[in-house]
Amino acid sequence: MGLEQFYLSLPEAKRHLLFGVKSEDPLRGAFTKKRTVHAGLKGSMVPPPLAQKEWKQCMAVPVETDPPIRMAYFHIPFCKTKCLYCGFFQNGTDQEVEDRYVDHLILELSRAAGAPRIQSAPIHAVFIGGGTPTSLSPENARRLLHAIRTYLPLANDYELTLEGRIHDLVPEKMDVWMEEGVNRMSLGVQSFNTKVRRQVGRIDTEEAVLERLAALKACNQCSVVIDLMFGLPDQTMEVWEHDVKQFVASGIDGADLYQLDVFEKSDLQKAIAGGRLSAAATTAEQTAMFSFGRDYLERCGYKRLSHCHWARNNRERSLYNTLARAGADLFPFGCGAGGHAGGLSTMLHRSLPVYEKMVEAGQKPFMFLSRQSPLASFEAVVQGDMNQCRFDLTALKGMDARLAGLQWLADLWEDCGLWHWNGIHYRLTEAGEFWVVNMTQTILECISYLLSGETSAKEERVAAQG
């Protein structure tokens, strides 16, 4: 059964959820809601008794891709405050705990770094995320950054990103970061508006944010990028327009414009439900915010590096984020880190005591290890393309002739105004850019259906919820 027949076999509500509908205004009407936070296909779990052996075997094989583009991720699981919208908080800050953690993180790195898969080719991007990596003391930041440059085979043009918060931009920390090789700073501003910031857990006033961004920019030692989030409580369109214009006026190198996701049972959802905060923006309101940000930055001459990331100049590359979407090896280090290599995906243990105990025992501290979907090579192509606001059907058909069946979907979404054929590939419209996660998930599920004759388990669950 082809895609059209599968589509017609579905109840109308499921059709709309998976494939959208034709609308006079596709930006606001193609889909009713965001299907999932991140698109992807599920793999299969590696039984825990086999996990260490399978990972070691993977790491013992030199990378064979051409060109071999790889990355590393380091997780710092500490935050001074918990932001209401965040689903990643693990631990508060404590200097003694931090000191011990960095000891174990460097030990984990030093033991793993000699593996042939890591040493056989340059690593082009390193991301230190969290949590709040800038919360590390200057001494611990220096120790970790020095270890990264000592143990990893970094490419000459490597990108080393340190993620953090505005409150940590003080000279004694910034000096260490720049001296030890950080060349990109990614900072969670979310909104410049003091009220909007503070009621979701950010600390600094708008004036302090702008002052510290200016000080970091004046160092002239790294690319400076920020996250801006649209749809926060009390973030009216007027506030959002001010946020985007303040980003441009700041002169920093780039920004991600993110749609707010209100997670079930999150502190933000509870605060809104309990009446302690105003409601977040509706999907319709978020589409208007997205449209303004996109239009304003284009008119200001900013370059689109992905569906959500914008660059003022050539200094900002967003290399890690681009490579991560395209399936390049990502070596994980630290409590709560995620990564993938050689067909395996993992999340390292989120419990500090368990993480430290496993590192001390010489084990990779898996919370779980899984084999990636058999369709991972197709997923990498789709994810990489859709992140760049395009869809290359010709390339997919070249990988497997059965994927010619995706032409029906391509025609459907062109008719719906979600993308258009430019003679080489399908280019997402403004509406497609907003609904890119929904579209990516559906494409992956259609590939699974065409190649296996079955819908994925994730599609079945989502469809059932619809």
VEXPA-563079 format. One line per 5 residues: number of its first residue (from 1); their letters; for each residue x, y, z of C-alpha. Coordinates in nm, 4 decimals. Example, Ala and Ser with C-alpha at 12.3 -4.5 7.8 and 13.67 -1.06 7.14 Angstrom:
1 = AS = 1.2300,-0.4500,0.7800  1.3670,-0.1060,0.7140
//
This chain:
1 = MGLEQ = 0.0000,0.0000,0.0000  0.1416,0.3369,-0.1039  0.1395,0.6548,0.1039  -0.1800,0.7870,-0.0520  -0.3656,0.4664,0.0288
6 = FYLSL = -0.2244,0.4686,0.3810  -0.3358,0.8311,0.4188  -0.6883,0.7516,0.3001  -0.7095,0.4595,0.5423  -0.6652,0.6880,0.8427
11 = PEAKR = -0.9438,0.8602,1.0355  -0.9634,1.2304,0.9495  -0.8204,1.3434,1.2854  -0.5132,1.1240,1.2356  -0.4653,1.2509,0.8801
16 = HLLFG = -0.4590,1.6066,1.0065  -0.2179,1.5218,1.2874  0.0306,1.3381,1.0665  -0.0032,1.5129,0.7301  -0.1634,1.8489,0.8045
21 = VKSED = -0.4355,2.0129,0.5981  -0.4598,2.2589,0.3132  -0.5326,2.6040,0.4521  -0.5665,2.9584,0.3222  -0.3032,3.0459,0.5836
26 = PLRGA = -0.0642,2.7483,0.6137  0.1524,2.9226,0.8725  -0.1383,2.9220,1.1166  -0.3515,2.6431,0.9812  -0.1439,2.3634,0.8242
31 = FTKKR = -0.1237,2.1802,1.1582  -0.3144,2.2335,1.4819  -0.0221,2.1750,1.7177  0.3388,2.0695,1.7460  0.3539,1.6882,1.7438
36 = TVHAG = 0.6791,1.6352,1.9287  0.9669,1.8392,2.0693  1.2307,1.6623,1.8580  1.1804,1.4477,1.5490  1.3464,1.1081,1.5298
41 = LKGSM = 1.3214,0.7307,1.4937  1.3639,0.4934,1.7839  1.6292,0.2266,1.7998  1.6488,-0.0851,2.0157  1.7952,-0.1141,2.3620
46 = VPPPL = 2.1258,-0.2935,2.4153  2.0870,-0.5281,2.7157  2.2797,-0.3680,3.0064  2.5153,-0.6681,3.0505  2.6323,-0.6193,2.6896
51 = AQKEW = 2.6577,-0.2395,2.6887  3.0210,-0.2006,2.7982  3.1442,-0.4631,2.5519  2.9517,-0.3196,2.2542  3.0706,0.0363,2.3241
56 = KQCMA = 3.4338,-0.0756,2.3575  3.4101,-0.2639,2.0289  3.2683,0.0465,1.8621  3.5440,0.2692,2.0021  3.8125,0.0231,1.8906
61 = VPVET = 3.7251,0.0733,1.5218  3.8784,0.3794,1.3507  3.6237,0.6093,1.1921  3.5743,0.5290,0.8248  3.3450,0.8048,0.6968
66 = DPPIR = 3.4846,1.0395,0.4334  3.5303,1.3105,0.5372  3.5277,1.2063,0.9022  3.3521,1.4969,1.0776  3.3105,1.4329,1.4514
71 = MAYFH = 3.2152,1.6157,1.7695  3.2325,1.5846,2.1469  2.9839,1.6911,2.4126  3.0589,1.7593,2.7814  2.7760,1.7973,3.0325
76 = IPFCK = 2.7948,2.0181,3.3403  2.4966,1.9204,3.5587  2.4843,2.2229,3.7906  2.2644,2.5337,3.7987  2.2413,2.8145,4.0522
81 = TKCLY = 1.8680,2.8511,3.9860  1.6063,2.6368,3.8125  1.4249,2.8016,3.5224  1.0560,2.7140,3.5181  1.0526,2.6118,3.1494
86 = CGFFQ = 1.3579,2.3857,3.1720  1.3410,2.0071,3.1652  1.7139,1.9525,3.2176  1.7796,2.0658,3.5771  1.9824,1.8095,3.7727
91 = NGTDQ = 2.1704,1.9644,4.0656  2.2183,2.2929,4.2474  2.5648,2.4422,4.2771  2.8001,2.3218,4.5498  3.1745,2.3845,4.5295
96 = EVEDR = 3.2861,2.0598,4.6919  3.0533,1.8550,4.4714  3.1679,2.0511,4.1642  3.5363,1.9900,4.2412  3.4781,1.6159,4.2719
101 = YVDHL = 3.2685,1.6068,3.9572  3.5347,1.7756,3.7447  3.7875,1.5228,3.8779  3.5658,1.2405,3.7519  3.4846,1.4116,3.4230
106 = ILELS = 3.8536,1.4516,3.3403  3.9153,1.0909,3.4465  3.6387,0.9713,3.2137  3.7868,1.1742,2.9282  4.1448,1.0619,2.9865
111 = RAAGA = 4.0489,0.6932,2.9870  3.8363,0.7164,2.6729  4.0431,0.9532,2.4599  4.3003,0.6988,2.3420  4.0389,0.4881,2.1618
116 = PRIQS = 4.1052,0.4503,1.7864  3.7625,0.5856,1.6941  3.8374,0.9095,1.8781  4.2007,0.9491,1.7736  4.1692,0.8431,1.4078
121 = APIHA = 4.0482,1.1805,1.2763  4.0138,1.5428,1.3907  3.7267,1.6557,1.6094  3.5738,1.9681,1.4608  3.3301,2.0816,1.7278
126 = VFIGG = 3.3107,2.0576,2.1067  3.0096,2.1725,2.3049  3.0117,2.2158,2.6822  2.6470,2.2239,2.7839  2.4259,2.1741,3.0809
131 = GTPTS = 2.3059,2.2698,3.3233  2.5120,2.5841,3.3421  2.8765,2.5293,3.2397  2.9672,2.8919,3.3118  2.8836,2.8235,3.6773
136 = LSPEN = 3.2135,2.6340,3.7077  3.4757,2.8084,3.9173  3.7627,2.9617,3.7162  3.9982,2.6879,3.8349  3.7623,2.4037,3.7398
141 = ARRLL = 3.6877,2.5634,3.4032  4.0611,2.5873,3.3369  4.1191,2.2250,3.4355  3.8435,2.0955,3.2109  3.9273,2.3123,2.9090
146 = HAIRT = 4.2954,2.2214,2.9357  4.2057,1.8509,2.9490  3.9864,1.8824,2.6392  4.2696,2.0395,2.4416  4.5183,1.7851,2.5780
151 = YLPLA = 4.3270,1.4637,2.5155  4.1144,1.5287,2.2057  4.2544,1.5554,1.8494  4.1019,1.8940,1.7772  4.1010,2.0235,1.4202
156 = NDYEL = 4.2883,2.3473,1.3535  3.9585,2.5248,1.2919  3.7706,2.3639,1.5800  3.4637,2.5260,1.7319  3.4606,2.5094,2.1125
161 = TLEGR = 3.1327,2.6329,2.2570  3.0751,2.7112,2.6232  2.7092,2.7408,2.7160  2.5980,2.9520,3.0069  2.4151,3.2423,3.1628
166 = IHDLV = 2.4633,3.6149,3.1581  2.5178,3.6318,3.5349  2.8517,3.4498,3.5013  3.0065,3.6990,3.2579  3.2670,3.8382,3.4947
171 = PEKMD = 3.6328,3.9142,3.4067  3.7904,3.6461,3.6256  3.5899,3.3786,3.4434  3.5993,3.5227,3.0924  3.9790,3.5518,3.1027
176 = VWMEE = 4.0106,3.1787,3.1752  3.7648,3.0772,2.9036  3.9475,3.2720,2.6347  4.2951,3.1692,2.7496  4.1931,2.8020,2.7381
181 = GVNRM = 4.0525,2.7946,2.3861  3.6818,2.8797,2.4032  3.5956,3.0469,2.0737  3.2152,3.0483,2.0934  2.9851,3.1498,2.3794
186 = SLGVQ = 2.6175,3.0471,2.3790  2.4097,3.2330,2.6367  2.0516,3.1794,2.7506  1.8928,3.5231,2.7394  1.5405,3.4009,2.6403
191 = SFNTK = 1.4014,3.7554,2.6736  1.5580,4.0919,2.7515  1.2458,4.2042,2.9395  1.3218,4.2035,3.3126  0.9740,4.0943,3.4244
196 = VRRQV = 0.9474,3.8152,3.1667  1.2969,3.6924,3.2538  1.2654,3.6964,3.6289  0.9297,3.5277,3.6567  1.0651,3.2177,3.4789
201 = GRIDT = 1.3871,3.2025,3.6824  1.6418,3.4242,3.5061  1.8364,3.6533,3.7372  1.9587,3.9690,3.5677  1.7781,4.2824,3.4577
206 = EEAVL = 1.7641,4.3899,3.0949  2.0253,4.6579,3.1650  2.2623,4.4033,3.3198  2.2147,4.1629,3.0280  2.3045,4.4286,2.7727
211 = ERLAA = 2.5997,4.5525,2.9778  2.7519,4.2048,3.0167  2.6939,4.1089,2.6551  2.8755,4.4269,2.5540  3.1670,4.3394,2.7827
216 = LKACN = 3.1958,3.9892,2.6334  3.1738,4.1246,2.2793  3.4467,4.3787,2.3629  3.6865,4.0925,2.4406  3.6835,4.0212,2.0666
221 = QCSVV = 3.8007,3.6652,2.1322  3.4972,3.4540,2.0442  3.1690,3.4332,1.8607  2.8824,3.5407,2.0894  2.5365,3.3923,2.0365
226 = IDLMF = 2.2205,3.3955,2.2460  1.8961,3.2022,2.2774  1.5736,3.3977,2.2451  1.2461,3.2208,2.3218  0.9071,3.3289,2.1930
231 = GLPDQ = 0.5786,3.2521,2.3666  0.6770,3.3059,2.7313  0.4130,3.4257,2.9802  0.3571,3.8032,2.9504  0.5821,3.8183,2.6455
236 = TMEVW = 0.3443,4.0150,2.4275  0.4148,4.0837,2.0621  0.5449,4.4250,2.1670  0.7880,4.2611,2.4112  0.8969,4.0078,2.1482
241 = EHDVK = 0.9607,4.2762,1.8884  1.1730,4.4586,2.1449  1.3649,4.1355,2.2182  1.4527,4.0809,1.8526  1.5456,4.4447,1.7973
246 = QFVAS = 1.7658,4.4480,2.1086  1.9496,4.1440,1.9770  2.0225,4.3266,1.6509  2.1204,4.6470,1.8316  2.3620,4.4546,2.0576
251 = GIDGA = 2.5822,4.3693,1.7574  2.6538,4.0161,1.8781  2.7161,3.7413,1.6265  2.4065,3.5224,1.6269  2.0887,3.3991,1.7907
256 = DLYQL = 1.8526,3.1044,1.8065  1.4834,3.1946,1.7988  1.3102,2.9121,1.9854  0.9423,2.8312,2.0231  0.8488,2.7779,2.3881
261 = DVFEK = 0.7406,2.4242,2.4739  0.5397,2.3942,2.7945  0.6207,2.0430,2.9132  0.3596,1.8427,3.0998  0.4172,1.8475,3.4784
266 = SDLQK = 0.6959,2.1062,3.4393  0.7244,2.3862,3.6938  0.6092,2.6278,3.4245  0.2980,2.4247,3.3489  0.2173,2.4013,3.7181
271 = AIAGG = 0.2664,2.7751,3.7702  0.0350,2.8572,3.4808  -0.2265,2.6024,3.5886  -0.2122,2.7352,3.9442  -0.2649,3.0948,3.8329
276 = RLSAA = 0.0774,3.2121,3.9500  0.1770,3.3006,3.5926  -0.0113,3.4181,3.2891  -0.0761,3.1655,3.0144  0.1938,3.1068,2.7561
281 = ATTAE = 0.1269,3.2224,2.4008  -0.1086,3.0166,2.1870  0.0198,2.8466,1.8732  -0.1431,3.1202,1.6643  0.0337,3.3882,1.8685
286 = QTAMF = 0.3633,3.2011,1.8341  0.3289,3.1881,1.4559  0.2978,3.5673,1.4515  0.6086,3.6010,1.6684  0.8006,3.3600,1.4474
291 = SFGRD = 0.6950,3.5513,1.1386  0.8075,3.8851,1.2811  1.1486,3.7514,1.3917  1.2111,3.5829,1.0583  1.1100,3.8877,0.8553
296 = YLERC = 1.2966,4.1404,1.0676  1.6261,3.9505,1.0690  1.6070,3.8913,0.6942  1.5485,4.2620,0.6354  1.8467,4.3376,0.8593
301 = GYKRL = 2.0693,4.1182,0.6412  2.1197,3.8253,0.8796  2.2095,3.4832,0.7348  1.9930,3.1793,0.8005  2.2125,2.8944,0.9292
306 = SHCHW = 1.9234,2.6647,1.0219  1.5485,2.6786,1.0629  1.5944,2.8607,1.3951  1.9481,3.0051,1.3951  2.0615,3.3376,1.2503
311 = ARNNR = 2.4096,3.4829,1.2031  2.5105,3.8461,1.1753  2.8466,3.7689,1.0162  3.0853,3.4944,0.9048  3.2288,3.4633,1.2538
316 = ERSLY = 2.9294,3.2568,1.3639  2.9159,2.9069,1.2096  2.6870,2.7085,1.4427  2.8994,2.4092,1.3437  2.8116,2.1803,1.6345
321 = NTLAR = 2.4381,2.2228,1.5929  2.4569,2.1682,1.2167  2.6687,1.8535,1.2463  2.4564,1.7112,1.5289  2.1502,1.7174,1.3027
326 = AGADL = 2.3346,1.5410,1.0222  2.4311,1.2290,1.2187  2.8057,1.2878,1.2715  2.9732,1.0950,1.5548  2.9131,1.2704,1.8869
331 = FPFGC = 3.1252,1.1461,2.1771  2.9556,1.2097,2.5157  3.1273,1.2848,2.8458  2.9768,1.3662,3.1831  2.6744,1.2993,3.4006
336 = GAGGH = 2.3649,1.3360,3.1815  2.5502,1.3666,2.8491  2.4020,1.2193,2.5332  2.5765,1.1090,2.2164  2.6079,0.8570,1.9367
341 = AGGLS = 2.8763,0.6797,1.7366  2.9043,0.3805,1.5085  2.5334,0.3014,1.5113  2.4999,0.3278,1.8894  2.3231,0.5991,2.0906
346 = TMLHR = 2.3537,0.6645,2.4602  2.2549,0.8765,2.7533  2.5031,0.8740,3.0396  2.3744,0.8372,3.3937  2.1991,1.1428,3.5404
351 = SLPVY = 2.2665,1.0459,3.9023  2.5956,1.1950,4.0240  2.6751,0.9135,4.2730  2.6069,0.6432,4.0127  2.8052,0.8334,3.7471
356 = EKMVE = 3.1071,0.8738,3.9760  3.0980,0.5123,4.0914  3.0964,0.3826,3.7333  3.3807,0.6138,3.6257  3.5877,0.4990,3.9226
361 = AGQKP = 3.5255,0.1383,3.8129  3.6580,0.2180,3.4646  3.3170,0.1838,3.2985  3.1400,0.4117,3.0529  2.8631,0.5433,3.2800
366 = FMFLS = 2.5622,0.4464,3.0699  2.2101,0.5124,3.1857  2.1187,0.3290,2.8664  2.2795,0.2267,2.5391  2.0750,0.1589,2.2275
371 = RQSPL = 2.1334,0.0555,1.8700  2.0186,0.3264,1.6328  1.7300,0.2640,1.3968  1.8234,0.0556,1.0890  1.7101,0.3646,0.8987
376 = ASFEA = 1.9619,0.5928,1.0706  2.1411,0.6769,0.7442  1.8140,0.8013,0.5943  1.7303,0.9856,0.9147  2.0640,1.1692,0.9065
381 = VVQGD = 1.9992,1.2922,0.5517  1.6463,1.4088,0.6342  1.7375,1.5717,0.9649  2.0368,1.7495,0.8120  1.8364,1.8764,0.5170
386 = MNQCR = 1.5269,1.9849,0.7086  1.7464,2.1700,0.9593  1.8667,2.3679,0.6567  1.5042,2.4306,0.5447  1.5176,2.1977,0.2451
391 = FDLTA = 1.4209,1.8447,0.1406  1.6260,1.6546,-0.1180  1.3982,1.3836,-0.2535  1.6416,1.3037,-0.5365  1.9136,1.2088,-0.2857
396 = LKGMD = 1.6765,0.9823,-0.0922  1.5609,0.8056,-0.4088  1.9273,0.7490,-0.4918  1.9685,0.5737,-0.1558  1.6667,0.3446,-0.2115
401 = ARLAG = 1.4380,0.3425,-0.5157  1.1356,0.2617,-0.2988  1.1528,0.6144,-0.1593  1.0166,0.7409,-0.4891  0.6898,0.6854,-0.3028
406 = LQWLA = 0.7659,1.0068,-0.1103  0.6736,1.2021,-0.4240  0.3085,1.1844,-0.3159  0.3993,1.3547,0.0144  0.6144,1.6113,-0.1661
411 = DLWED = 0.3245,1.7025,-0.3941  0.0794,1.7145,-0.1028  0.2903,1.9578,0.0973  0.3693,2.1725,-0.2038  -0.0052,2.2035,-0.2578
416 = CGLWH = -0.0445,2.2882,0.1114  0.2120,2.5690,0.0840  0.4709,2.4088,0.3141  0.7507,2.3952,0.0567  0.8146,2.4532,-0.3124
421 = WNGIH = 1.0277,2.2795,-0.5751  1.3172,2.4986,-0.6921  1.4431,2.2632,-0.9627  1.6921,2.0875,-0.7347  1.5197,2.0298,-0.4027
426 = YRLTE = 1.2124,2.1334,-0.2093  1.2616,2.4602,-0.0224  1.0562,2.5195,0.2910  0.8240,2.8178,0.2920  0.7749,3.0353,0.5990
431 = AGEFW = 0.4972,2.7976,0.7075  0.7203,2.4953,0.6535  0.9954,2.6527,0.8611  0.7564,2.6966,1.1540  0.6170,2.3420,1.1243
436 = VVNMT = 0.9542,2.1820,1.0435  0.9507,1.9419,1.3415  0.6084,1.8034,1.2484  0.7139,1.7660,0.8866  1.0439,1.5986,0.9730
441 = QTILE = 0.8730,1.3447,1.1992  0.6164,1.2590,0.9338  0.8838,1.2204,0.6636  1.0773,0.9790,0.8855  0.7641,0.7782,0.9557
446 = CISYL = 0.6799,0.7672,0.5846  1.0305,0.6391,0.5090  0.9825,0.3700,0.7725  0.6479,0.2776,0.6186  0.7805,0.2625,0.2618
451 = LSGET = 1.0858,0.0553,0.3534  0.9277,-0.1792,0.6055  0.5555,-0.1694,0.5257  0.4843,-0.0611,0.8806  0.4410,0.2643,1.0662
456 = SAKEE = 0.6849,0.3264,1.3489  0.5903,0.2656,1.7097  0.6266,0.6373,1.7752  0.3835,0.7196,1.4925  0.1324,0.4709,1.6308
461 = RVAAQ = 0.1493,0.6292,1.9768  0.1194,0.9821,1.8470  -0.1647,0.8897,1.6127  -0.3482,0.7200,1.8962  -0.3172,1.0348,2.1066
466 = G = -0.4629,1.2395,1.8193
//
